[in-house]
Amino acid sequence: MRIGDLAGKTGVSKRLLRYYEEQGPLRPARLANGYREYGEADVTAVRHIRTLLAAGLPTAVIARLLHCVHDDENGRLAGACPGMITHLRRERRRLGAAIERLQTSQRALDTLLADVTTPRDGPQDGPRDGWVAGQGVTASS
């Protein structure tokens, strides 16, 4: 099948399929004329790629692990390669660290929002230095 057929069967754009090929996880056969030729195994591979991407794995890791992934009798992904669990655990730690950084940023933003939206006593009530909560900097600044 051609790339348009694979896109139709998988719901993934042709551009994204080419990207998967460029990054390594998808390896279609090439015809003598240079056209890509896909088979049913590629439909399955794209489904596995999408599942692994949804789990937060980068395409470089997926390219290394994809040959390990197959469907079990219940239609779930299963892996049998040595080192796969190590890769998955490393990626989980990486995602956990990213989540912690984002939560730290979120707390800092919450503090900033509280600072700029909390009324103050005295003559300084109102916008600070041209700042209006929810609107950014006003024209007077």
JORA-V843784 format. One record per helix or strand of 3 or more residues. SS is the DSSP state (a for helix, b for strand). FROM is the first residue (numbers start at 0). LEN is the number of residues. If there is no record, write none. Layout:
# JORA-V843784
<<SS	FROM	LEN> <SS	FROM	LEN>>
This chain:
# JORA-V843784
<<a	2	8> <a	13	10> <a	39	15> <a	58	10> <b	68	3> <b	76	3> <a	83	34>>
